[in-house]
Amino acid sequence: MKSPAVIQTYHVSNTKPKVNIYYPIITQLENPKIQQQLNQVLFDEMNKLLVEQHYYESNLVELVAEYEIKNNQRGILSIILTVYSFTGGANGMTVAKSLTFDTRTGRSYTLPDLFKPGSPYVQRISEYVRRHIQLWDIPVLEPFKQIRPDQDFYIADTSLVVYFQQVEISPHYVGFPYFPIPLLDLQDLIKPGSPADRMISFT
C-alpha cells in the first residue's frame, strides 16, 4: 500500500491589507525530483489564483488563500486551492483550482484523462448534474446544459466530485455547486490505470 504524501503548510500573512495565505508543500516523497515538480505546480497554480484575485494590486482590502486535501491515498493526491479576495463593494469573490496528481510519477490529471477515449463521460456526468440540480433545488442562472469537457473536479475517496465556480451556473450566494458522483456509477467509462480506476480497484 502506497503511503500518503506528507503535506506541510506554509503561511504568509500581512495586516495592511489583511492577508493570510496558506499553501501546501509536499515532503518526504521517495523521488525528490517528482516532489520538486509537484511543489512547483502547486506554487504556480496558487500564484495564478493570487494574481486573478488582485493580491499584487493596491486596491486589495482582504485576501485569504487556503487549501484542502480531498484525497491522499493509493498514490493519488487530490487537492483544492481556494482564494477569497475583497477589493470593496458589496461582496468579495472566491475562486478555486483543484489538482489531481500521481505522486509516484508526478503526472497531473484533467477530467478527460480519467475516462476511455471517446467515452460519453460529458453526457453521463451532465445528466447526473442536471438531475441533482432539480433534486436539490439548486438555483441556476439559466437552464443547465452540460459540463465542460475539462470541468473542474477532484477525487474524494471513491467519488468523483465535479464543481462549478461562483456565478458559473448559480447566483453568487450559492457559492460553489458541488456534485459528488460515485465512481462505481461511471465504472464502464473509466480508463484502466487512471486515478479513478485505482480508487475503485481493490487489488
Beta strands, then each sheet from edge to edge (+ up, - down):
strand 1: 6-14
strand 2: 18-27
strand 3: 62-73
strand 4: 76-86
strand 5: 93-102
strand 6: 153-156
strand 7: 159-163
strand 8: 178-182
sheet 1: 1+ 2- 3- 4+ 5-
sheet 2: 6+ 7- 8+
end
